[in-house]
Amino acid sequence: MVAEAQKKATAKYKARSIVQKKLDFNKTTDADILKWLEGKTFSTYIKQLIRADIQKNPGK
């Protein structure tokens, strides 16, 4: 079991260091995207796409 002090420290770290962005998918119209993402680590995949776009479009 995680100690209360550890929970507080983790919450403090997340509040200071982590930003979350929400993304919604429609099960019907975005079914192709959802199928493509199966088995992939979502956040890693999205970060790779964004970094590739940054490399292709520097300074924008």
N, C-alpha and C positions, 0 to 999 in steps of 0.2 A: 504494500500500500504506500502511496506517495504521501510524504509528510506535508503538513500545511505550509511550512516555510518554503518547501520546494515548489508547491503550487503558486505561492505568491511570487517567488522569484521568476518562475516561468511566465506568469501573467505580466509581470513588469517588463521582462525582456521582449515579449511579443508586442506589448503596447509601444515600446520604444523603437523596435527594429523591424516590424512586419507590417506590410500594407497588403490588404486583400482587395481584389477586384472580382466582382461577381459577373458571371456570364451565363445567360439562360439559353437553353436549346429547346425547340419545339420538337416533340417526339415524332410528329408527322412530317413537317416540312424540312427538318434537319436530320432526318433518319440516316442519310448518307454520311453526314459528319459524325454522328454518334457511332455508326458502325466502324468508320475509319479509326476512331479514337480507341476502340476496344483493344485492350492489351497494352496500350501505351500509357506512360506516366504523363498525365495531362499537363501539369505545370511545367515539366521539363520540355515537353513538345512545344507548348506555346512560347516559352522563353527562347527556344532555338529558332522558331519562326520570326519572332520579333528581332532577335539579334542578327539574323540573316538579312532582314529588311533594313536594319540600321546600317549594315555593311554596304548594301546596295544603294542606299540613299543617305550618305553622310551629310551632316549639317542641316538636316530637315527636322 
